[in-house]
Amino acid sequence: MLTIVTFFLLMLIGVPIAFLLGVTTLVFVFSTGNTDVLLSMPSKMFNGLQNFGLVAIPMFILLGEIMNQGGITQRLIKFTKTIFGQLRGGLAYVNVVVNMFLASIVGSSNAQSAIMSKVMVPAMEKEGYKKEFSAALTSASSVMGPLIPPSMPFIIFGVTAGVSIGNLFLAGIIPGILFAIAFGLAIYVYAKRNDFPKEDRPSWPEVLKSTLHVLPALAIPVLILVGISTGAFTATESAAIAVFFSIIIGFFIYKELKLKDLGGILIRTVITASTVTFLLATSNIFGWVLNFQQIPQAIANAFLTIADNQFMFLLLANILLLIVGMFIDGVAALILLIPILLPIAVQFGVDPVHFGVIMVLNLTLGLMTPPVGTVLFIVSSITKVQIHRLVKNLIPFLIISFVILLLITYIPWLSLGIPQMLGFK
């Protein structure tokens, strides 16, 4: 009981999840008198980190830092503005498309929403869009981050569940595109009703110039996907190769990267990667606490008692994951819930790759689901839009997101289609 009270108390006062898990574990150890376990705790923490697949995490973080420092975001905005600016509500389309491309570099909804809130919301407000709508669209579009490769949650799921990271990357493509199309249709309706602004049609030389400028940046995600889908290299190797080419592009093609920038880039990469790694380590020992208390077995038995078929299990899993996603960081939630839910999913005949997409999407949607979604607070704090006004404008996008979630949950082909077509399944 003391362990549970400590867990929720620390969560309520906003203690970072990595420290929350570590402190809760220590409270459990001392309250139960199992102090001998303290000697094996360091090894338990490090054993969970001894996986080659985890090398991809700092590499992709480094890739994102290099590409952002190298002017990728501005070039993407300029390119998509050239293509979509002529449409009514052009900047809203730009917001979605840039989010989709940025997802292939950043791979984190929280980071992506922060970047886009600083860049796109002021630009849209300047063009006459309501700030509340712009902030809501930015929040909703960030959901594509963990779905489009490279994706940190997919790497975590692959490593924890023993599933091919390459398959997971490929499985997220169609769901990510579905979100982009659905949000695009919503923008079309909004634009018609609210008479959104549009820009003059650009000349062909302008389109050509903008396209040529952005091609090197777009080559990075293409390189990652083609390399993985053809089997030329693994997800981890693709990260290293992408970093190498991003350095070449930043220094010699865009010429915006300077030697003096590398220090800051590496420091930010180390800080972010260390945060994720520490979270993974404390999640491992917290998982030991759960297993010691037989909590996974209790949850599994409850699921098997309530759900007697695949349809009902997936429905209950969606509800649980959405609620957990509102309160707990996605990476920690994955590590804690994969050992509990994946065996049950497999027992009901759900493909592990398909279930990986379901888990990641649910936990990501939790980030923008009221009342606790982290993305809401990030966007609200940056744009200065009050939470209740942000949520009011976000509701249509939430409805769209939940519909897509149900489609992905109950139509496995939407996740497994590309891996199957490429012969990976």
C-alpha positions as CSV (number, residue, x, y, z in Angstrom):
1,M,0.0,0.0,0.0
2,L,2.8,2.4,0.9
3,T,4.4,1.7,-2.5
4,I,1.2,2.5,-4.4
5,V,0.6,5.7,-2.3
6,T,4.2,6.9,-3.0
7,F,3.8,6.2,-6.7
8,F,0.7,8.3,-7.1
9,L,1.8,11.0,-4.7
10,L,5.0,11.6,-6.6
11,M,3.1,11.6,-9.9
12,L,0.7,14.2,-8.6
13,I,3.4,16.6,-7.5
14,G,5.1,16.3,-10.9
15,V,8.3,14.3,-10.1
16,P,10.0,13.2,-13.4
17,I,8.9,9.7,-14.2
18,A,12.5,8.2,-14.1
19,F,13.0,9.4,-10.5
20,L,9.4,8.5,-9.6
21,L,10.0,4.9,-10.6
22,G,13.4,4.7,-8.8
23,V,12.1,6.2,-5.6
24,T,9.0,4.0,-5.6
25,T,11.2,1.0,-6.0
26,L,13.4,2.0,-3.0
27,V,10.2,2.6,-0.9
28,F,9.1,-0.9,-1.8
29,V,12.5,-2.4,-0.9
30,F,12.7,-0.8,2.5
31,S,9.0,-1.2,3.4
32,T,9.2,-4.9,2.7
33,G,12.6,-5.4,4.3
34,N,14.1,-6.9,1.2
35,T,17.3,-4.8,1.6
36,D,19.5,-7.5,0.2
37,V,18.0,-6.6,-3.2
38,L,19.9,-3.3,-3.1
39,L,23.1,-5.1,-3.9
40,S,21.7,-6.5,-7.2
41,M,19.8,-3.3,-8.2
42,P,22.7,-1.8,-10.2
43,S,23.1,-5.0,-12.2
44,K,19.3,-5.1,-12.8
45,M,19.4,-1.5,-14.1
46,F,22.3,-2.1,-16.5
47,N,21.2,-5.6,-17.7
48,G,18.2,-4.0,-19.3
49,L,20.3,-1.6,-21.2
50,Q,22.6,-4.2,-22.7
51,N,20.9,-4.4,-26.1
52,F,22.4,-3.4,-29.4
53,G,19.0,-2.0,-30.6
54,L,19.1,0.7,-28.0
55,V,22.1,2.3,-29.8
56,A,19.6,3.6,-32.4
57,I,18.1,6.0,-29.8
58,P,21.1,8.3,-29.3
59,M,21.9,8.1,-33.0
60,F,18.4,9.2,-34.0
61,I,18.4,11.9,-31.4
62,L,21.7,13.2,-32.8
63,L,20.2,13.0,-36.3
64,G,17.3,15.2,-35.2
65,E,19.6,17.8,-33.6
66,I,21.9,18.0,-36.6
67,M,19.0,18.3,-39.1
68,N,17.2,21.0,-37.0
69,Q,20.4,23.0,-36.5
70,G,21.0,22.7,-40.2
71,G,17.9,24.6,-41.1
72,I,15.7,21.6,-42.1
73,T,12.5,23.0,-40.4
74,Q,12.6,26.3,-42.3
75,R,13.3,24.6,-45.6
76,L,10.4,22.2,-45.1
77,I,8.0,25.0,-44.3
78,K,9.2,27.0,-47.3
79,F,8.8,24.0,-49.6
80,T,5.3,23.0,-48.3
81,K,4.2,26.6,-48.4
82,T,5.2,26.9,-52.0
83,I,3.1,23.7,-52.8
84,F,0.1,24.2,-50.5
85,G,0.0,28.0,-50.0
86,Q,-2.1,28.6,-53.0
87,L,-5.0,26.5,-51.4
88,R,-7.5,28.1,-49.1
89,G,-6.1,27.4,-45.6
90,G,-2.7,26.7,-47.1
91,L,-0.7,27.3,-43.9
92,A,-2.9,24.8,-42.1
93,Y,-2.0,22.2,-44.7
94,V,1.7,23.3,-44.3
95,N,1.4,22.6,-40.5
96,V,0.2,19.0,-41.1
97,V,2.7,18.2,-43.9
98,V,5.7,19.7,-42.0
99,N,4.7,17.8,-38.9
100,M,4.7,14.6,-41.0
101,F,8.1,15.2,-42.4
102,L,9.5,16.5,-39.1
103,A,8.2,13.3,-37.5
104,S,10.7,11.4,-39.7
105,I,13.5,13.3,-38.0
106,V,12.3,14.0,-34.5
107,G,10.2,11.0,-33.7
108,S,8.8,12.4,-30.4
109,S,5.4,14.1,-30.0
110,N,6.5,16.3,-27.1
111,A,9.6,17.6,-28.9
112,Q,7.7,18.0,-32.2
113,S,4.8,19.9,-30.6
114,A,7.3,22.3,-29.0
115,I,9.2,23.0,-32.2
116,M,6.0,23.5,-34.2
117,S,4.4,25.7,-31.6
118,K,7.3,28.1,-31.8
119,V,7.5,28.1,-35.6
120,M,4.0,27.5,-37.1
121,V,1.6,29.0,-34.6
122,P,3.0,32.5,-34.8
123,A,3.3,32.2,-38.6
124,M,-0.4,31.2,-38.9
125,E,-1.5,33.9,-36.5
126,K,0.3,36.5,-38.6
127,E,-1.6,35.3,-41.7
128,G,-5.0,35.7,-39.9
129,Y,-5.7,32.3,-38.5
130,K,-7.1,32.1,-35.0
131,K,-4.4,31.2,-32.5
132,E,-6.6,28.6,-30.8
133,F,-7.2,26.7,-34.0
134,S,-3.5,26.9,-34.9
135,A,-2.4,25.6,-31.5
136,A,-5.0,22.8,-31.6
137,L,-3.9,21.7,-35.1
138,T,-0.3,21.7,-34.0
139,S,-1.2,19.5,-31.0
140,A,-3.1,17.1,-33.1
141,S,-0.5,16.9,-35.9
142,S,2.2,16.0,-33.4
143,V,0.5,12.6,-32.9
144,M,2.2,11.5,-36.2
145,G,5.6,11.8,-34.6
146,P,6.0,8.3,-33.1
147,L,4.2,6.6,-36.1
148,I,6.5,7.8,-38.9
149,P,10.0,6.3,-38.8
150,P,12.5,6.8,-37.2
151,S,10.4,6.4,-34.0
152,M,11.8,6.1,-30.5
153,P,8.7,4.4,-29.1
154,F,9.0,1.7,-31.9
155,I,12.6,1.2,-31.0
156,I,11.7,0.7,-27.4
157,F,8.9,-1.7,-28.3
158,G,11.1,-3.7,-30.6
159,V,13.8,-4.0,-28.0
160,T,11.5,-4.9,-25.1
161,A,9.2,-7.2,-27.1
162,G,11.9,-8.8,-29.3
163,V,10.1,-7.6,-32.4
164,S,11.8,-6.4,-35.6
165,I,12.3,-2.6,-35.4
166,G,12.4,-2.5,-39.2
167,N,9.0,-4.1,-39.3
168,L,7.6,-1.6,-36.8
169,F,9.0,1.3,-38.7
170,L,7.3,0.1,-41.9
171,A,4.1,-0.7,-40.0
172,G,3.8,3.0,-38.9
173,I,3.8,4.4,-42.4
174,I,0.1,3.9,-43.5
175,P,-1.3,5.0,-40.1
176,G,0.8,8.1,-40.3
177,I,-0.4,8.9,-43.8
178,L,-4.0,8.2,-42.7
179,F,-3.7,10.9,-40.0
180,A,-2.3,13.4,-42.6
181,I,-5.1,12.7,-45.0
182,A,-7.8,12.9,-42.4
183,F,-6.5,16.1,-40.9
184,G,-6.2,17.5,-44.4
185,L,-9.9,16.8,-45.1
186,A,-10.8,18.5,-41.7
187,I,-8.8,21.5,-42.7
188,Y,-10.6,21.7,-46.1
189,V,-14.0,21.8,-44.2
190,Y,-12.7,24.4,-41.8
191,A,-11.3,26.5,-44.6
192,K,-14.6,26.6,-46.5
193,R,-16.6,27.5,-43.4
194,N,-14.2,30.1,-42.0
195,D,-12.9,31.6,-45.3
196,F,-9.3,30.9,-44.5
197,P,-6.7,32.9,-46.3
198,K,-4.7,31.7,-49.4
199,E,-1.7,32.9,-51.2
200,D,-1.0,33.6,-54.9
201,R,0.0,30.6,-57.1
202,P,3.8,30.4,-57.2
203,S,5.7,30.5,-60.5
204,W,7.3,27.3,-61.8
205,P,10.8,28.6,-61.2
206,E,9.9,29.2,-57.5
207,V,8.5,25.7,-57.1
208,L,11.6,24.2,-58.8
209,K,14.0,26.3,-56.6
210,S,12.1,25.3,-53.4
211,T,12.1,21.7,-54.4
212,L,15.8,21.6,-55.1
213,H,16.6,23.2,-51.8
214,V,14.6,20.6,-49.8
215,L,15.6,17.5,-51.7
216,P,18.8,16.8,-49.6
217,A,16.7,17.0,-46.4
218,L,14.0,14.7,-47.8
219,A,16.7,12.2,-48.8
220,I,17.4,11.4,-45.1
221,P,14.1,9.7,-44.3
222,V,14.0,8.1,-47.7
223,L,17.5,6.6,-47.1
224,I,16.3,5.2,-43.8
225,L,13.2,3.6,-45.2
226,V,14.7,2.2,-48.4
227,G,17.7,0.8,-46.5
228,I,15.5,-1.0,-43.9
229,S,12.8,-2.2,-46.4
230,T,15.5,-3.6,-48.8
231,G,17.3,-5.3,-45.9
232,A,20.5,-3.3,-46.8
233,F,21.0,-2.4,-43.1
234,T,19.3,-2.6,-39.8
235,A,17.4,0.2,-38.0
236,T,20.5,0.9,-35.8
237,E,22.8,0.9,-38.8
238,S,20.4,3.2,-40.7
239,A,20.6,5.7,-37.9
240,A,24.4,5.8,-38.1
241,I,24.4,6.2,-41.9
242,A,21.7,8.9,-41.7
243,V,23.8,10.9,-39.2
244,F,26.8,10.7,-41.5
245,F,24.8,12.0,-44.5
246,S,23.1,14.7,-42.4
247,I,26.6,16.0,-41.4
248,I,27.6,16.1,-45.0
249,I,24.4,17.9,-46.0
250,G,24.6,20.4,-43.1
251,F,28.2,21.3,-43.6
252,F,28.7,21.1,-47.4
253,I,25.2,21.5,-49.0
254,Y,23.1,23.7,-46.8
255,K,26.3,25.2,-45.2
256,E,24.4,26.2,-42.0
257,L,26.3,23.8,-39.7
258,K,29.5,25.2,-38.2
259,L,32.2,23.4,-36.2
260,K,31.2,25.6,-33.2
261,D,27.7,24.2,-33.4
262,L,28.8,20.6,-32.8
263,G,29.5,21.1,-29.1
264,G,26.0,22.2,-28.4
265,I,24.5,19.5,-30.6
266,L,26.4,16.8,-28.8
267,I,25.6,18.2,-25.3
268,R,21.9,18.3,-26.1
269,T,22.1,14.8,-27.6
270,V,23.8,13.4,-24.5
271,I,21.3,15.1,-22.2
272,T,18.3,13.7,-24.1
273,A,19.8,10.3,-24.6
274,S,20.8,10.1,-20.9
275,T,17.3,11.0,-19.8
276,V,15.8,8.2,-21.9
277,T,18.5,5.7,-20.8
278,F,18.0,6.5,-17.1
279,L,14.2,6.1,-17.6
280,L,14.8,2.7,-19.2
281,A,17.1,1.7,-16.3
282,T,14.6,2.7,-13.6
283,S,11.8,1.2,-15.5
284,N,13.6,-2.2,-15.4
285,I,13.9,-2.2,-11.6
286,F,10.3,-1.0,-11.3
287,G,9.2,-3.8,-13.5
288,W,10.9,-6.1,-11.0
289,V,8.8,-4.7,-8.2
290,L,5.6,-5.3,-10.3
291,N,6.6,-8.9,-11.0
292,F,7.5,-9.4,-7.3
293,Q,4.0,-8.3,-6.4
294,Q,2.6,-10.4,-9.2
295,I,0.8,-7.3,-10.5
296,P,1.2,-8.3,-14.2
297,Q,-0.3,-11.7,-13.5
298,A,-3.2,-10.1,-11.7
299,I,-3.9,-7.7,-14.6
300,A,-3.5,-10.6,-17.1
301,N,-6.0,-12.7,-15.2
302,A,-8.5,-9.8,-15.0
303,F,-8.2,-9.3,-18.8
304,L,-8.7,-13.0,-19.5
305,T,-11.7,-13.0,-17.1
306,I,-13.4,-10.0,-18.7
307,A,-12.4,-10.4,-22.3
308,D,-13.2,-13.8,-23.9
309,N,-12.4,-12.8,-27.5
310,Q,-10.0,-10.7,-29.5
311,F,-12.4,-7.8,-30.2
312,M,-13.2,-7.3,-26.5
313,F,-9.5,-7.6,-25.5
314,L,-8.4,-4.9,-28.0
315,L,-11.2,-2.6,-26.8
316,L,-10.1,-2.9,-23.2
317,A,-6.5,-2.6,-24.1
318,N,-7.2,0.6,-26.0
319,I,-9.0,2.1,-23.0
320,L,-6.3,1.1,-20.6
321,L,-3.5,2.4,-22.8
322,L,-5.3,5.8,-23.4
323,I,-5.7,6.3,-19.7
324,V,-2.1,5.3,-18.9
325,G,-0.9,7.6,-21.8
326,M,-2.5,10.6,-20.1
327,F,-0.4,10.2,-16.9
328,I,2.8,8.3,-17.7
329,D,5.6,9.0,-20.2
330,G,5.2,6.8,-23.3
331,V,8.6,5.1,-23.0
332,A,8.0,4.1,-19.4
333,A,4.5,3.0,-20.1
334,L,5.8,0.8,-22.9
335,I,8.4,-0.9,-20.8
336,L,5.9,-1.5,-18.0
337,L,3.0,-2.7,-20.1
338,I,4.6,-4.7,-22.9
339,P,5.4,-7.7,-20.6
340,I,1.8,-7.6,-19.3
341,L,-0.3,-7.0,-22.5
342,L,1.8,-8.5,-25.3
343,P,1.5,-12.2,-24.1
344,I,-2.3,-11.8,-23.8
345,A,-2.5,-10.1,-27.2
346,V,-0.5,-13.0,-28.8
347,Q,-2.8,-15.5,-26.9
348,F,-5.8,-13.8,-28.7
349,G,-4.1,-14.1,-32.0
350,V,-3.0,-10.4,-32.4
351,D,0.2,-9.9,-34.4
352,P,3.0,-8.4,-32.2
353,V,3.9,-5.8,-34.8
354,H,0.2,-4.8,-35.1
355,F,-0.1,-4.6,-31.4
356,G,3.1,-2.5,-31.2
357,V,1.4,0.1,-33.5
358,I,-1.7,0.0,-31.3
359,M,0.2,0.5,-28.1
360,V,2.3,3.4,-29.5
361,L,-0.7,5.1,-31.1
362,N,-2.8,4.9,-27.9
363,L,0.0,6.2,-25.6
364,T,0.6,9.0,-28.1
365,L,-3.0,10.0,-28.2
366,G,-3.0,10.0,-24.4
367,L,-0.5,12.9,-24.7
368,M,-3.1,15.1,-26.3
369,T,-6.2,13.8,-24.4
370,P,-7.7,16.0,-21.7
371,P,-7.4,16.6,-18.9
372,V,-3.7,15.6,-18.3
373,G,-2.2,15.2,-21.8
374,T,1.4,16.5,-21.8
375,V,1.3,17.9,-25.3
376,L,-1.6,20.2,-24.3
377,F,0.4,21.8,-21.6
378,I,3.5,22.1,-23.8
379,V,1.6,23.8,-26.6
380,S,-0.5,25.9,-24.2
381,S,2.7,27.2,-22.3
382,I,4.4,28.1,-25.6
383,T,1.5,29.7,-27.4
384,K,-0.2,31.2,-24.3
385,V,-3.5,29.7,-25.3
386,Q,-5.6,28.7,-22.3
387,I,-6.1,25.0,-21.9
388,H,-9.9,25.0,-22.1
389,R,-9.8,27.1,-25.4
390,L,-7.2,24.7,-26.8
391,V,-9.2,21.6,-25.9
392,K,-12.4,23.1,-27.4
393,N,-10.7,23.6,-30.8
394,L,-9.0,20.2,-30.4
395,I,-12.2,18.1,-30.1
396,P,-12.8,17.6,-33.8
397,F,-9.2,16.4,-34.3
398,L,-9.6,14.1,-31.2
399,I,-12.7,12.5,-32.7
400,I,-10.9,11.9,-36.0
401,S,-7.9,10.4,-34.1
402,F,-10.1,8.0,-32.2
403,V,-11.9,6.9,-35.4
404,I,-8.5,6.2,-37.0
405,L,-7.4,4.4,-33.9
406,L,-10.4,2.1,-34.1
407,L,-9.7,1.5,-37.8
408,I,-6.0,0.6,-37.1
409,T,-7.0,-1.6,-34.2
410,Y,-9.6,-3.7,-36.1
411,I,-8.1,-3.7,-39.6
412,P,-4.6,-5.2,-39.1
413,W,-3.7,-4.7,-42.8
414,L,-3.3,-1.0,-42.1
415,S,-0.3,-1.8,-40.0
416,L,0.9,-5.0,-41.5
417,G,0.3,-4.3,-45.2
418,I,3.7,-2.7,-46.1
419,P,5.8,-5.3,-44.1
420,Q,3.8,-8.1,-45.8
421,M,4.2,-6.6,-49.3
422,L,7.9,-6.3,-48.8
423,G,8.1,-9.9,-47.6
424,F,9.0,-9.1,-44.0
425,K,6.0,-11.0,-42.5
